Amino acid sequence: MRYLLLDRITELSPPQRAVGIKCVSLADDVFVDHFPGHPIMPGALMVEALAQLGGVLVEETMRRRGRPDLFAVLAMIDRARFREMARPGDRLELVTEGLAVSEDGGRVRGVVHLDGRLATEAELTYAFVPAKSAKQMARRREVINVWLHGNDEGEPQTPGSADEG
């Protein structure tokens, strides 16, 4: 995926809830064309950020149920509403709440807040697809670990660690 639209997952409590952050930057590729001189983050990308967060929530729910081989694929968007525009410099706070998860798929309700105001909301439905390779599963774990811990090892970075330059 070219667009990873989460910067951090700050809470992950499967199957109930996940909370994340997206910091909107003028350096984001989307602003080349949307719109020159008046940059606005497309609402579809705010929904995609929710979809990425919700996907982690439903995948982690199944992982804890003994199914680490399933990937969540967005299948349906319902009741999407766009109330505030996001611009470079904004910090989006995303929350997804699990509505249902089974081996067939999952459903979450998601909201995006901007400066405490509701910016976007939607209900998202996922289908599960089995992972085809260990490499694919490892890459997914790497991305989730970076979102959760800031590195690909699944451990929070601490001052004075060997990774610091």
C-alpha angles and dihedrals in degrees: 000000000000096000117060099179101185123082097184142357106219098180132023116177108160128234096010110047151350128193126196145167133229118188110203112223131189085226090067108116093232092071093067088078105013093089127325108220092009108053115196126170107236114247088230089064091051087054089047089054088053089047092054092049093045090047090057090049095053093041092051090048090057092042089059088050090058099266107110090151096075126099121198115232119191108246105167142012118205134181095004113178128182115203107156133031120234120218135182110293094033122125113215119205112205128195128183124187121199114240100173138347129184136149088274095058145287145258130214138177113224136191133185120207125198116192089341093307125114106254105168138002135181145153113237130199123199135195120208121235121190115243111252099205144020088239091058091049092048092051091051091050089049093055093045091049091052090050091048104035109014093248139061096248097074093242125113111248114245130197111271095024120148092251094066118098 
